[in-house]
Amino acid sequence: MQLGMIGLGRMGGDMVRRLIRGGHNCVVFDKSPKAVEELTKDKATGATTLHDLVERLKTPRAVWLMLPAAAVDRTIEELLPYLASGDILIDGGNSYYVDDIRRAKALSSKGIHYVDVGTSGGVWGLERGYCMMIGGEEAVVTRLDPIFAQLAPGMGNIERTPGRDKARGTARQMSASRPARSMPKRRRCATPSVTGTTSISRILLRCGAAVA
């Protein structure tokens, strides 16, 4: 799948590398030409401007913003003249959910889909993957799932906590030996708070390869 990535910092750049490893086609832009040049060595397609990035993407386009929250609105404003109805804007940064609500409303009136993706993983994400809390229209999120699947850690990649194999056994074994008691059911992943996209048809939390 093709994706445009704007913002090639420590997370954005490694997310591109992880996507390329999975066979995805990435067009990249950053205010630092050096950051773009480094990614082209890893087989990304470099863009010199935001307009150039949009022109290099096939429609309908998917553009991921991996930027500080303060830079998102300005970047969207600069991108809008080049985008068309059906295109997708993804914010993977740490925006306040109220801003996501506002952006989703404003962009939907122009036929542009907005997906907010709280992303964590830091400098370890390239090898271990990224956890994402995804909010957006169901059909749009489904369309982007190959991207999310490649970025996610996957199942079974996390090593067991040291010491869990000692004489006392695992927590599961210990709990099994205790008297049964009534306990509320728990989700396998933390329940996400509302991420703010008003056009959400459902909220998705990707932990490993599972989407709930």
LUMKEMI-480208 format. One record per residue (C-alpha): chain; x, y, z. Coordinates in nm, 3 decimals. Layout:
# residues N
A_X_Y_Z;
...
# end
This chain:
# residues 212
A_0.000_0.000_0.000;
A_0.116_0.356_-0.064;
A_0.141_0.610_0.219;
A_0.269_0.964_0.246;
A_0.454_1.042_0.570;
A_0.510_1.398_0.686;
A_0.747_1.428_0.982;
A_1.055_1.208_0.990;
A_1.164_1.238_1.349;
A_1.273_0.948_1.565;
A_0.934_0.781_1.537;
A_0.817_0.895_1.194;
A_1.136_0.788_1.020;
A_1.141_0.444_1.180;
A_0.772_0.393_1.105;
A_0.855_0.447_0.738;
A_1.140_0.196_0.760;
A_0.912_-0.063_0.920;
A_0.651_-0.010_0.649;
A_0.908_-0.045_0.372;
A_1.027_-0.371_0.526;
A_0.671_-0.494_0.489;
A_0.659_-0.406_0.120;
A_0.471_-0.077_0.144;
A_0.551_0.224_-0.074;
A_0.626_0.540_0.125;
A_0.657_0.897_-0.001;
A_0.821_1.114_0.264;
A_0.865_1.480_0.350;
A_1.030_1.668_0.634;
A_1.144_2.026_0.680;
A_1.494_1.878_0.708;
A_1.620_1.773_0.362;
A_1.878_1.554_0.536;
A_1.602_1.349_0.703;
A_1.439_1.295_0.363;
A_1.772_1.196_0.209;
A_1.833_0.938_0.481;
A_1.497_0.773_0.414;
A_1.557_0.760_0.038;
A_1.860_0.541_0.116;
A_1.609_0.298_0.268;
A_1.403_0.300_-0.054;
A_1.148_0.565_0.041;
A_1.049_0.819_-0.226;
A_1.160_1.165_-0.122;
A_0.951_1.480_-0.172;
A_1.082_1.836_-0.171;
A_0.757_2.009_-0.069;
A_0.412_1.919_0.060;
A_0.275_1.975_-0.290;
A_0.540_1.743_-0.432;
A_0.446_1.475_-0.178;
A_0.076_1.492_-0.269;
A_0.155_1.484_-0.641;
A_0.357_1.164_-0.596;
A_0.067_0.980_-0.430;
A_-0.199_0.791_-0.621;
A_-0.561_0.879_-0.550;
A_-0.731_0.827_-0.317;
A_-0.433_0.939_-0.112;
A_-0.340_0.851_0.246;
A_-0.119_1.104_0.424;
A_0.011_1.042_0.776;
A_0.118_1.341_0.989;
A_0.376_1.248_1.252;
A_0.422_1.598_1.391;
A_0.407_1.786_1.722;
A_0.047_1.878_1.803;
A_0.119_2.249_1.759;
A_0.220_2.196_1.394;
A_-0.077_1.983_1.282;
A_-0.332_2.256_1.204;
A_-0.080_2.463_1.008;
A_0.029_2.161_0.806;
A_-0.329_2.060_0.727;
A_-0.401_2.415_0.611;
A_-0.099_2.400_0.377;
A_-0.202_2.056_0.246;
A_-0.569_2.128_0.179;
A_-0.529_2.307_-0.157;
A_-0.363_1.992_-0.297;
A_-0.600_1.729_-0.155;
A_-0.919_1.598_-0.312;
A_-1.242_1.440_-0.194;
A_-1.180_1.082_-0.082;
A_-0.828_1.147_0.046;
A_-0.736_1.047_0.402;
A_-0.543_1.251_0.659;
A_-0.403_1.059_0.956;
A_-0.274_1.232_1.269;
A_-0.040_1.000_1.457;
A_0.081_1.259_1.708;
A_-0.036_1.365_2.051;
A_-0.317_1.604_1.957;
A_-0.586_1.693_2.211;
A_-0.905_1.503_2.131;
A_-1.109_1.824_2.110;
A_-0.886_1.931_1.821;
A_-0.952_1.596_1.653;
A_-1.326_1.658_1.677;
A_-1.290_2.000_1.519;
A_-1.065_1.876_1.237;
A_-1.287_1.580_1.157;
A_-1.591_1.807_1.120;
A_-1.409_2.063_0.908;
A_-1.250_1.807_0.676;
A_-1.564_1.596_0.632;
A_-1.737_1.894_0.475;
A_-1.468_1.884_0.205;
A_-1.501_1.508_0.154;
A_-1.166_1.439_0.324;
A_-1.151_1.160_0.583;
A_-0.972_1.217_0.912;
A_-0.829_0.937_1.124;
A_-0.665_1.000_1.461;
A_-0.413_0.739_1.568;
A_-0.251_0.774_1.908;
A_0.084_0.604_1.849;
A_0.343_0.483_2.098;
A_0.660_0.282_2.059;
A_0.941_0.536_2.074;
A_1.284_0.450_1.940;
A_1.216_0.078_1.993;
A_0.922_0.072_1.754;
A_1.125_-0.011_1.445;
A_1.201_-0.359_1.579;
A_0.922_-0.411_1.834;
A_0.635_-0.236_1.660;
A_0.397_0.041_1.760;
A_0.078_0.031_1.965;
A_-0.200_0.241_1.815;
A_-0.536_0.367_1.933;
A_-0.731_0.425_1.613;
A_-1.039_0.641_1.568;
A_-1.217_0.690_1.237;
A_-1.487_0.577_0.997;
A_-1.504_0.199_0.982;
A_-1.461_0.171_0.605;
A_-1.164_0.408_0.607;
A_-0.992_0.231_0.896;
A_-1.045_-0.103_0.722;
A_-0.885_0.038_0.409;
A_-0.581_0.143_0.611;
A_-0.552_-0.185_0.802;
A_-0.254_-0.316_0.598;
A_-0.061_-0.013_0.725;
A_-0.171_-0.063_1.085;
A_-0.097_-0.435_1.069;
A_0.259_-0.376_0.955;
A_0.325_-0.112_1.221;
A_0.174_-0.316_1.506;
A_0.394_-0.544_1.720;
A_0.213_-0.863_1.627;
A_0.132_-1.147_1.864;
A_0.397_-1.326_2.067;
A_0.684_-1.085_2.011;
A_0.717_-0.973_2.373;
A_0.952_-1.177_2.591;
A_0.819_-1.313_2.920;
A_0.885_-1.107_3.230;
A_1.208_-1.227_3.399;
A_1.148_-1.446_3.703;
A_0.802_-1.568_3.602;
A_0.934_-1.924_3.560;
A_1.059_-1.960_3.917;
A_0.938_-2.208_4.177;
A_0.619_-2.021_4.263;
A_0.505_-2.053_3.902;
A_0.327_-1.803_3.684;
A_0.052_-1.572_3.794;
A_-0.194_-1.784_3.596;
A_-0.085_-2.100_3.777;
A_-0.100_-1.924_4.113;
A_-0.448_-1.787_4.051;
A_-0.568_-2.130_3.941;
A_-0.468_-2.274_4.278;
A_-0.669_-2.012_4.471;
A_-1.038_-2.052_4.565;
A_-1.267_-1.931_4.289;
A_-1.427_-1.594_4.339;
A_-1.655_-1.376_4.139;
A_-1.454_-1.134_3.926;
A_-1.571_-0.892_3.660;
A_-1.463_-0.977_3.308;
A_-1.167_-0.779_3.181;
A_-1.068_-0.682_2.833;
A_-0.738_-0.808_2.695;
A_-0.638_-0.449_2.621;
A_-0.712_-0.128_2.801;
A_-1.041_0.025_2.695;
A_-0.966_0.333_2.485;
A_-1.117_0.665_2.575;
A_-1.310_0.846_2.305;
A_-1.047_0.976_2.068;
A_-1.267_1.253_1.944;
A_-1.335_1.187_1.578;
A_-1.703_1.269_1.542;
A_-1.734_1.057_1.230;
A_-1.627_0.748_1.424;
A_-1.846_0.446_1.359;
A_-1.645_0.252_1.614;
A_-1.327_0.292_1.814;
A_-1.048_0.047_1.748;
A_-0.756_-0.042_1.971;
A_-0.477_-0.235_1.804;
A_-0.263_-0.425_2.055;
A_-0.041_-0.666_1.876;
A_-0.223_-0.808_1.577;
A_-0.566_-0.796_1.743;
A_-0.822_-0.528_1.674;
A_-1.099_-0.493_1.933;
# end
